[in-house]
């Protein structure tokens, strides 16, 4: 389950009040070492092959990632305990953040995979 960021709460509030919010056309998952409502994920890596990954969702009610999400690293990048959803591949606005069930350490080249259905979102 994810926590909404302040930006996402503002988008949702505008929608519920009949105002037209700007919705993202695509969303991207990020790794990080922490998270908060105002900023989303903190401690997002830079370099070593890391890039946010586009994610698509499926479901009615609870939303789940439809396909595996793979973060590829070319070198050690540290430990990650959180994921976050953004409206852009870089920069952009944070939408949600959540702690990982189990933190991962990237000690060298390799891939961190989030299996299909492992990242879920609910409306509560």
PALUMGU-248068 format. One line per field, with one value per atom (N, C-alpha, C): residue in three letters; atom name; x, y, z. Coordinates in Angstrom, 1 decimal. Each point is the difference from the previous one (the first is absolute). Example, Ala and Ser with C-alpha at 12.3 -4.5 7.8 and 13.67 -1.06 7.14 Angstrom:
2
code [ALA:ALA:ALA:SER:SER:SER];
site [N:CA:C:N:CA:C];
east [13.2:-0.9:0.9:-0.4:0.9:-0.8];
north [-5.7:1.2:1.2:1.1:1.1:1.1];
up [7.8:0.0:0.0:-0.7:0.0:0.8];
END
This chain:
124
code [UNK:UNK:UNK:UNK:UNK:UNK:UNK:UNK:UNK:UNK:UNK:UNK:UNK:UNK:UNK:UNK:UNK:UNK:UNK:UNK:UNK:UNK:UNK:UNK:UNK:UNK:UNK:UNK:UNK:UNK:UNK:UNK:UNK:UNK:UNK:UNK:UNK:UNK:UNK:UNK:UNK:UNK:UNK:UNK:UNK:UNK:UNK:UNK:UNK:UNK:UNK:UNK:UNK:UNK:UNK:UNK:UNK:UNK:UNK:UNK:UNK:UNK:UNK:UNK:UNK:UNK:UNK:UNK:UNK:UNK:UNK:UNK:UNK:UNK:UNK:UNK:UNK:UNK:UNK:UNK:UNK:UNK:UNK:UNK:UNK:UNK:UNK:UNK:UNK:UNK:UNK:UNK:UNK:UNK:UNK:UNK:UNK:UNK:UNK:UNK:UNK:UNK:UNK:UNK:UNK:UNK:UNK:UNK:UNK:UNK:UNK:UNK:UNK:UNK:UNK:UNK:UNK:UNK:UNK:UNK:UNK:UNK:UNK:UNK:UNK:UNK:UNK:UNK:UNK:UNK:UNK:UNK:UNK:UNK:UNK:UNK:UNK:UNK:UNK:UNK:UNK:UNK:UNK:UNK:UNK:UNK:UNK:UNK:UNK:UNK:UNK:UNK:UNK:UNK:UNK:UNK:UNK:UNK:UNK:UNK:UNK:UNK:UNK:UNK:UNK:UNK:UNK:UNK:UNK:UNK:UNK:UNK:UNK:UNK:UNK:UNK:UNK:UNK:UNK:UNK:UNK:UNK:UNK:UNK:UNK:UNK:UNK:UNK:UNK:UNK:UNK:UNK:UNK:UNK:UNK:UNK:UNK:UNK:UNK:UNK:UNK:UNK:UNK:UNK:UNK:UNK:UNK:UNK:UNK:UNK:UNK:UNK:UNK:UNK:UNK:UNK:UNK:UNK:UNK:UNK:UNK:UNK:UNK:UNK:UNK:UNK:UNK:UNK:UNK:UNK:UNK:UNK:UNK:UNK:UNK:UNK:UNK:UNK:UNK:UNK:UNK:UNK:UNK:UNK:UNK:UNK:UNK:UNK:UNK:UNK:UNK:UNK:UNK:UNK:UNK:UNK:UNK:UNK:UNK:UNK:UNK:UNK:UNK:UNK:UNK:UNK:UNK:UNK:UNK:UNK:UNK:UNK:UNK:UNK:UNK:UNK:UNK:UNK:UNK:UNK:UNK:UNK:UNK:UNK:UNK:UNK:UNK:UNK:UNK:UNK:UNK:UNK:UNK:UNK:UNK:UNK:UNK:UNK:UNK:UNK:UNK:UNK:UNK:UNK:UNK:UNK:UNK:UNK:UNK:UNK:UNK:UNK:UNK:UNK:UNK:UNK:UNK:UNK:UNK:UNK:UNK:UNK:UNK:UNK:UNK:UNK:UNK:UNK:UNK:UNK:UNK:UNK:UNK:UNK:UNK:UNK:UNK:UNK:UNK:UNK:UNK:UNK:UNK:UNK:UNK:UNK:UNK:UNK:UNK:UNK:UNK:UNK:UNK:UNK:UNK:UNK:UNK:UNK:UNK:UNK:UNK:UNK:UNK:UNK:UNK:UNK:UNK:UNK:UNK:UNK:UNK:UNK];
site [N:CA:C:N:CA:C:N:CA:C:N:CA:C:N:CA:C:N:CA:C:N:CA:C:N:CA:C:N:CA:C:N:CA:C:N:CA:C:N:CA:C:N:CA:C:N:CA:C:N:CA:C:N:CA:C:N:CA:C:N:CA:C:N:CA:C:N:CA:C:N:CA:C:N:CA:C:N:CA:C:N:CA:C:N:CA:C:N:CA:C:N:CA:C:N:CA:C:N:CA:C:N:CA:C:N:CA:C:N:CA:C:N:CA:C:N:CA:C:N:CA:C:N:CA:C:N:CA:C:N:CA:C:N:CA:C:N:CA:C:N:CA:C:N:CA:C:N:CA:C:N:CA:C:N:CA:C:N:CA:C:N:CA:C:N:CA:C:N:CA:C:N:CA:C:N:CA:C:N:CA:C:N:CA:C:N:CA:C:N:CA:C:N:CA:C:N:CA:C:N:CA:C:N:CA:C:N:CA:C:N:CA:C:N:CA:C:N:CA:C:N:CA:C:N:CA:C:N:CA:C:N:CA:C:N:CA:C:N:CA:C:N:CA:C:N:CA:C:N:CA:C:N:CA:C:N:CA:C:N:CA:C:N:CA:C:N:CA:C:N:CA:C:N:CA:C:N:CA:C:N:CA:C:N:CA:C:N:CA:C:N:CA:C:N:CA:C:N:CA:C:N:CA:C:N:CA:C:N:CA:C:N:CA:C:N:CA:C:N:CA:C:N:CA:C:N:CA:C:N:CA:C:N:CA:C:N:CA:C:N:CA:C:N:CA:C:N:CA:C:N:CA:C:N:CA:C:N:CA:C:N:CA:C:N:CA:C:N:CA:C:N:CA:C:N:CA:C:N:CA:C:N:CA:C:N:CA:C:N:CA:C:N:CA:C:N:CA:C:N:CA:C:N:CA:C:N:CA:C:N:CA:C:N:CA:C:N:CA:C:N:CA:C:N:CA:C:N:CA:C:N:CA:C];
east [0.8:-0.8:0.9:-0.5:0.8:-0.6:0.8:-0.5:0.0:-1.0:-0.1:0.9:0.7:0.8:-0.9:0.5:-0.8:-0.5:0.9:-0.4:-1.2:0.0:-1.1:-1.3:0.2:-1.2:-0.7:0.8:-0.5:-0.7:0.5:-0.6:-1.3:-0.1:-1.2:-1.0:0.4:-1.0:-0.6:0.8:-0.6:-1.0:0.3:-0.9:-1.3:0.1:-1.2:-0.9:0.6:-0.7:-0.5:0.1:-0.5:0.9:1.2:1.0:0.8:0.5:0.8:1.4:0.4:1.4:0.8:1.3:0.9:0.5:-0.5:0.4:1.2:0.8:1.2:-0.4:0.7:-0.2:0.7:1.0:0.8:0.6:0.3:0.6:1.2:1.0:1.3:0.3:0.5:0.4:1.5:0.2:1.4:0.4:1.3:0.5:0.5:0.0:0.6:0.3:0.7:0.3:-0.9:-1.1:-0.9:-1.2:-1.0:-1.1:-0.8:-0.8:-0.9:-1.1:-1.1:-1.1:0.4:0.8:0.3:0.9:1.0:1.0:-0.1:-0.8:0.1:1.2:0.7:1.2:1.2:0.8:1.3:1.1:1.2:1.1:0.0:-0.6:-0.1:1.4:0.5:1.4:0.2:1.2:0.4:1.2:-0.1:1.1:-0.1:1.1:0.2:-1.1:-0.5:-1.0:-1.5:-0.2:-1.3:-0.9:-1.2:-1.0:-1.4:-0.9:-1.4:-0.5:-1.0:-0.6:-1.5:-0.4:-1.4:-0.8:-1.1:-0.8:-1.5:-0.6:-1.4:-0.8:-1.2:-0.8:-1.2:-0.5:-1.2:-0.8:-1.3:-0.9:-1.2:-1.0:-1.2:0.0:0.2:0.2:1.5:0.5:1.4:0.7:1.0:0.8:1.3:0.5:1.2:0.8:1.4:0.8:-0.2:-0.3:-0.4:1.2:1.2:1.2:1.1:1.0:1.2:0.7:0.4:0.8:1.4:1.0:1.4:0.8:0.8:1.0:1.4:0.7:1.3:1.1:1.0:1.2:1.2:0.9:1.3:1.1:-0.3:1.0:-0.8:0.8:-0.7:-0.7:-1.1:-0.8:-0.6:0.3:-0.5:-1.2:-0.7:-1.2:-1.2:-1.1:-1.3:-1.1:-0.8:-1.1:-1.4:0.0:-1.3:-0.1:-1.3:-0.3:-0.9:0.0:-0.8:-0.5:-1.2:-0.6:0.1:0.4:0.2:-0.8:-0.2:-0.7:1.0:1.3:1.0:1.2:0.7:1.1:1.2:0.0:1.0:-0.7:0.4:-0.7:-1.4:-0.9:-1.4:-0.5:-1.2:-0.7:-0.1:0.2:-0.2:-1.5:-0.4:-1.4:-0.3:0.8:-0.1:1.4:0.0:1.2:-0.4:0.9:-0.3:1.3:0.1:1.1:0.0:1.1:0.1:-0.3:-0.5:-0.2:1.4:1.0:1.3:1.0:0.9:1.0:0.9:0.5:1.0:1.3:1.1:1.3:0.6:0.4:0.7:1.5:0.6:1.5:0.8:-0.6:0.8:-1.0:0.5:-0.9:-1.2:-1.1:-1.2:-1.3:-1.1:-1.3:-0.9:-0.7:-1.0:-1.4:-0.7:-1.3:-1.2:-1.0:-1.3:-0.9:-0.4:-0.8:-1.4:-0.7:-1.3:-1.0:-0.8:-0.9:0.6:1.3:0.7:-0.1:-0.2:-0.2:-1.5:-0.7:-1.4:-0.4:-1.1:-0.6:-1.4:-0.5:-1.4:-0.5:-1.3:-0.5:-0.2:0.5:-0.2:1.3];
north [-1.2:1.2:1.2:1.1:1.2:1.1:1.0:1.3:1.0:0.8:1.1:1.2:0.6:1.1:1.3:1.1:1.2:0.4:-0.2:0.3:-0.8:-1.3:-0.9:0.3:0.4:0.4:1.2:0.9:1.3:-0.4:-0.9:-0.4:-0.7:-0.9:-0.7:1.0:1.0:0.9:0.9:0.4:0.8:-0.9:-1.3:-0.9:-0.1:-0.2:-0.2:1.2:1.2:1.2:0.5:-0.9:0.3:0.9:0.1:0.8:-1.0:0.5:-0.9:-0.1:-1.1:-0.1:-0.4:0.2:-0.5:-1.4:-1.0:-1.4:-0.4:-0.8:-0.5:-0.9:0.1:-0.9:-1.3:-0.1:-1.1:0.1:-1.1:0.1:-0.9:0.4:-0.6:-0.3:-1.2:-0.5:0.3:0.4:0.4:-0.8:-0.2:-0.6:1.1:-0.2:1.0:-0.6:0.9:-0.5:0.5:0.8:0.5:0.6:0.5:0.6:0.9:0.9:0.9:0.5:0.5:0.5:1.3:0.9:1.2:-0.3:-1.0:-0.1:-1.4:-0.9:-1.3:-0.8:-0.6:-0.8:1.0:-0.4:0.8:-1.0:0.5:-0.9:-0.7:0.5:-0.7:0.0:-1.1:-0.1:0.8:0.3:0.7:-0.7:-0.3:-0.7:-1.5:-0.6:-1.5:-0.7:0.6:-0.6:0.1:0.6:0.2:0.9:-0.3:0.9:-0.4:0.9:-0.3:-0.8:-0.9:-0.9:0.3:0.0:0.2:-1.2:0.2:-1.1:0.2:-1.1:0.0:-0.8:0.3:-0.6:-0.7:-1.0:-0.7:-0.2:-0.3:-0.2:0.8:-0.4:0.8:0.3:1.1:0.3:0.0:-1.1:-0.1:0.0:0.9:0.0:-0.7:-0.8:-0.8:0.3:-0.1:0.1:-1.2:0.3:-1.1:-0.8:0.6:-0.7:0.1:-0.8:0.1:1.4:0.6:1.3:-0.3:0.3:-0.4:1.3:0.1:1.1:-0.7:0.5:-0.6:0.9:-0.6:0.7:-0.5:0.9:-0.4:0.0:0.4:0.0:0.1:-0.1:0.1:1.3:0.0:1.3:0.2:-0.9:0.1:-0.8:0.4:-0.7:0.8:-0.7:0.7:-0.7:0.9:-0.5:0.5:0.8:0.6:0.1:0.1:0.2:1.2:0.7:1.2:0.0:0.6:0.2:1.5:0.2:1.4:0.2:1.2:0.3:0.3:-0.3:0.2:-0.9:-0.3:-0.9:0.6:1.3:0.7:1.3:0.6:1.2:-0.3:0.8:-0.2:0.1:-0.5:0.1:-1.3:-0.1:-1.3:-0.2:-1.3:-0.3:-0.9:-1.0:-0.9:-0.5:-0.6:-0.6:-1.1:-1.0:-1.1:-0.7:-0.5:-0.8:-1.4:-0.5:-1.4:-1.0:-1.1:-1.1:-0.4:0.0:-0.4:1.0:0.6:0.9:-0.8:0.6:-0.6:0.7:-0.7:0.6:-0.3:1.0:-0.2:0.2:-1.2:0.0:-0.1:-0.1:-0.1:0.0:-0.2:-0.1:-1.0:0.3:-0.9:0.7:-0.7:0.5:-0.2:1.1:-0.1:-0.1:-1.1:-0.3:0.1:0.7:0.0:-0.8:-1.2:-0.9:0.6:-0.6:0.5:-0.2:1.0:-0.1:0.3:0.3:0.2:1.5:0.9:1.4:0.3:0.2:0.2:1.4:0.5:1.3:-0.2:0.7:0.0:1.4:0.2:1.3:0.4:-0.8:0.4:0.3];
up [0.0:0.0:0.0:-0.7:-0.1:0.7:0.3:0.6:-1.1:-0.1:-0.9:0.4:-1.0:0.3:0.1:0.4:0.0:-1.4:-1.0:-1.4:-0.4:0.3:-0.4:0.8:1.3:0.8:-0.7:-0.4:-0.7:-1.3:-0.8:-1.2:0.3:0.9:0.4:0.5:0.9:0.5:-1.1:-1.0:-1.1:-0.8:-0.2:-0.7:0.8:1.3:0.8:0.1:-0.2:0.0:-1.4:-1.0:-1.3:-0.8:0.4:-0.7:-0.9:-1.1:-0.9:0.5:0.6:0.3:-1.2:0.0:-1.0:0.4:-0.8:0.4:-0.8:0.5:-0.7:-1.2:-1.1:-1.1:0.1:0.9:0.3:1.4:0.7:1.3:0.1:0.8:0.1:1.5:0.2:1.3:0.2:1.3:0.4:1.2:0.3:1.2:0.9:1.3:0.9:1.3:0.8:1.4:1.1:-0.4:0.9:-0.7:0.7:-0.6:0.9:-0.6:0.8:-0.9:0.7:-0.8:-0.8:0.5:-0.8:-1.2:0.1:-1.0:-0.7:0.4:-0.6:0.5:-1.0:0.4:0.2:1.0:0.2:-0.2:-0.3:-0.2:-1.2:-1.1:-1.3:-0.6:-0.5:-0.5:-1.3:-0.2:-1.3:-0.6:-1.2:-0.7:0.2:-0.4:0.1:-0.8:-1.0:-0.9:0.5:1.2:0.5:-0.8:-0.2:-0.6:0.6:0.2:0.3:-1.1:0.4:-1.0:-0.1:-1.3:-0.2:0.5:0.6:0.5:-0.4:-0.4:-0.3:1.0:0.2:1.1:-0.6:0.8:-0.4:1.3:-0.2:1.2:0.0:0.8:0.3:1.5:0.4:1.4:0.4:0.6:0.2:-1.3:-0.2:-1.2:0.3:-1.0:0.1:-1.2:0.1:-1.2:-0.8:-1.3:-1.0:-0.4:0.0:-0.5:1.0:-0.1:0.8:-0.2:1.0:-0.1:0.4:-0.9:0.2:0.0:1.0:0.2:-0.3:-1.0:-0.3:0.5:0.6:0.6:-0.7:-0.3:-0.6:1.1:1.2:1.1:1.3:1.1:1.4:0.1:0.6:0.2:1.4:0.9:1.4:0.3:1.1:0.4:-0.2:-0.3:-0.3:0.8:0.7:0.8:-0.4:-1.0:-0.4:-1.5:-0.5:-1.4:0.0:-1.2:-0.1:-1.5:-0.2:-1.3:-0.4:-1.2:-0.5:-1.3:-0.4:-1.3:-1.1:0.2:-1.0:0.2:-1.1:0.1:0.8:0.0:0.9:0.4:1.1:0.5:0.3:-0.5:0.1:1.5:0.2:1.3:0.6:1.3:0.7:0.2:-0.1:0.2:1.2:0.2:1.1:0.4:1.2:0.5:1.0:0.1:0.9:0.4:1.2:0.3:-0.7:-0.3:-0.6:1.1:-0.3:1.0:0.6:-0.9:0.4:-0.8:0.8:-0.6:-0.9:-1.0:-1.0:0.0:0.0:-0.1:-1.4:-0.7:-1.3:0.2:0.1:0.3:-1.2:-1.2:-1.2:-1.2:-1.2:-1.1:0.2:-0.5:0.1:-0.2:0.4:-0.3:1.3:0.3:1.1:-0.8:0.4:-0.7:0.9:-0.4:0.8:-0.9:0.5:-0.8:-0.3:-1.0:-0.3:1.2:0.3:1.1:1.3:0.1:1.3:0.5:-0.9:0.3:-0.1:1.1:-0.1:0.6:-0.5:0.5:0.2:1.1:0.4:0.2:0.1:0.2:1.4:1.0:1.4:0.7];
END
